[in-house]
Amino acid sequence: MRLSDNLFFRRLHSLTGAVPLGAFLVFHLYANSFSLSGPAAYDEHVRFLRSLPYLHVLEWGLIFLPLLYHSLYGLFIWYTGANNFPQYNYARNGLYLMQRLTGIVALVFVVYHIADQRLLAAPSFFTVKSSISNPAVFILYFVGTASVAWHMMNGLWNFTVKWGIAAGERAQRTLLAVFSVLGAGLVFVGLRALTGFLG
């Protein structure tokens, strides 16, 4: 059996994306929405988060290690997986293709974002504002934020299918519609938060 076909690794891949990373993304976009209230509100929220006890343990256990596994195994799936979208233009093949493409864009964006806002600078309203004042970086943040949000919501739908939560065609169609609406909402929240740094 190929590593990419191993049920345990695939389920762990979907689980890491759905639970720790999905929850973190929603929270992170919510936290970024403090930008809409101005620099003082945003920086106060950042200071609160940076003061949490055991922050490094939480970050590594709930964010960085799951992100590392999800990204590496996702790249492995991307490299070894077959894509028949051009030959068989079914909706699910299109979703599969988009999941792969947004995953690559999301990975590039997240790596840049971590380096830009954590490794090279202390996180603050003005470090984000200064960074996205560069048009190329703003485009990366715009496309990256939308890609991460879409990738997560489509991934959550995949999670419900793989784990047997949506156990029928009707349930899968219904949940796809629900997650599509939620995904559009999350994209809106993320991009709206981004505009708060432009003022």
C-alpha positions in Angstrom: 0.0 0.0 0.0 1.3 3.4 -0.9 1.8 6.0 1.8 -0.6 8.3 0.1 -3.3 5.6 0.3 -2.8 4.8 4.0 -6.1 5.5 5.7 -4.5 6.5 9.1 -2.3 9.1 7.5 -5.1 10.5 5.3 -7.5 10.7 8.3 -4.8 12.3 10.4 -4.2 14.8 7.6 -7.9 15.7 7.4 -8.2 15.8 11.3 -5.2 18.2 11.7 -6.8 20.5 9.1 -10.3 20.4 10.5 -9.7 20.6 14.3 -6.6 22.5 15.4 -5.8 24.4 12.2 -9.5 25.1 11.3 -10.2 26.4 14.8 -7.1 28.5 14.8 -7.9 30.0 11.4 -11.3 31.1 12.5 -9.9 32.6 15.7 -7.0 34.2 13.8 -9.2 35.9 11.3 -11.5 37.1 14.2 -8.4 38.4 16.0 -7.3 40.2 12.9 -10.7 41.9 12.8 -9.6 44.1 15.7 -7.8 46.0 13.0 -11.1 47.5 12.1 -11.2 49.2 15.5 -7.8 50.9 14.9 -4.1 50.4 15.9 -4.7 50.6 19.7 -7.4 48.0 19.8 -5.4 45.6 17.6 -2.2 46.0 19.5 -4.0 45.5 22.8 -5.4 42.2 21.6 -2.0 41.1 20.4 -0.4 41.9 23.8 -3.2 39.9 25.5 -2.5 36.9 23.2 1.3 37.2 23.7 0.8 37.2 27.5 -1.1 33.9 27.6 0.6 31.3 29.9 2.3 28.4 28.1 2.0 30.2 24.8 4.8 28.4 23.1 3.4 25.0 24.2 0.0 26.0 22.7 1.5 27.3 19.5 3.7 24.2 18.9 1.1 21.7 20.0 -2.0 23.2 18.3 -0.6 25.2 15.4 3.0 24.6 14.2 3.3 20.8 14.5 -0.2 20.1 13.0 0.6 22.7 10.3 3.9 21.0 9.6 2.3 17.5 9.2 -0.7 18.8 7.3 1.5 20.7 4.9 4.1 17.9 4.3 1.5 15.2 3.8 -0.6 17.5 1.7 2.4 18.1 -0.6 2.9 14.3 -0.7 -0.7 13.9 -1.8 -0.4 16.7 -4.3 2.8 15.1 -5.8 1.5 11.5 -5.9 -2.2 12.1 -6.6 -3.9 11.8 -10.0 -6.0 14.6 -11.3 -8.5 13.8 -14.0 -10.3 17.2 -14.1 -9.4 18.0 -17.7 -10.8 14.7 -18.9 -13.8 14.4 -16.6 -15.2 17.8 -15.8 -17.3 16.8 -12.8 -17.9 19.2 -9.9 -16.0 17.0 -7.4 -13.0 16.8 -9.7 -13.1 20.6 -9.9 -13.2 20.8 -6.1 -10.3 18.4 -5.8 -8.3 20.5 -8.2 -9.1 23.7 -6.4 -8.2 22.1 -3.1 -4.8 21.2 -4.4 -4.2 24.7 -6.0 -5.4 26.6 -2.9 -3.3 24.4 -0.7 -0.2 25.4 -2.6 -1.1 29.1 -2.5 -2.0 28.8 1.2 1.3 27.1 2.0 3.3 29.8 0.3 1.3 32.5 2.0 1.5 31.0 5.5 5.2 30.5 5.3 5.7 34.1 4.2 3.2 35.3 6.8 5.0 33.5 9.6 8.4 34.8 8.5 7.1 38.3 7.9 5.1 38.8 11.1 6.8 36.5 13.6 10.5 35.8 12.6 11.5 39.2 11.1 9.3 41.5 13.2 7.3 41.7 16.4 3.6 41.5 15.5 1.8 44.8 15.7 -0.7 46.9 13.7 2.0 48.9 12.1 4.2 45.9 11.1 1.2 44.5 9.2 0.4 47.9 7.7 4.0 48.5 6.7 4.2 45.1 5.1 1.1 45.3 3.0 1.9 48.8 1.9 4.0 47.0 -0.7 1.5 46.2 -3.5 3.0 42.8 -4.2 2.7 41.8 -0.6 -0.8 43.1 -0.4 -1.8 41.0 -3.4 -0.1 38.0 -1.7 -2.1 38.6 1.5 -5.3 39.2 -0.4 -5.0 36.0 -2.5 -3.5 34.1 0.4 -6.2 34.9 2.8 -8.9 33.9 0.3 -7.1 30.7 -0.5 -6.6 29.7 3.1 -10.3 30.3 3.9 -11.6 28.4 0.9 -9.1 25.6 1.4 -10.2 25.2 5.0 -14.0 25.2 4.3 -13.7 22.7 1.4 -11.4 20.7 3.6 -14.0 20.6 6.3 -16.5 19.3 3.8 -14.0 16.6 2.8 -13.6 15.8 6.5 -17.3 15.1 6.9 -17.2 12.8 3.8 -14.1 10.9 4.8 -15.2 10.4 8.4 -18.7 9.2 7.5 -20.5 12.3 9.0 -22.1 13.0 5.6 -23.0 9.5 4.7 -25.1 9.9 1.6 -25.3 11.9 -1.6 -28.1 14.2 -0.3 -26.2 14.9 3.0 -23.0 15.6 1.1 -24.7 18.0 -1.3 -26.4 19.8 1.6 -23.2 20.1 3.6 -21.3 21.3 0.5 -23.8 24.1 0.2 -23.5 25.0 3.9 -19.7 25.0 3.8 -19.7 27.0 0.6 -21.7 29.7 2.3 -19.5 29.5 5.4 -16.4 29.7 3.2 -17.7 32.8 1.5 -18.3 34.3 4.9 -14.9 33.4 6.1 -13.3 34.9 3.0 -15.3 38.1 3.6 -14.2 38.3 7.3 -10.5 37.7 6.4 -10.5 40.3 3.6 -12.5 42.8 5.6 -9.9 42.5 8.4 -7.2 43.1 5.9 -8.8 46.4 4.9 -8.5 47.6 8.5 -4.7 47.9 8.1 -5.1 50.2 5.1 -6.6 53.1 6.9 
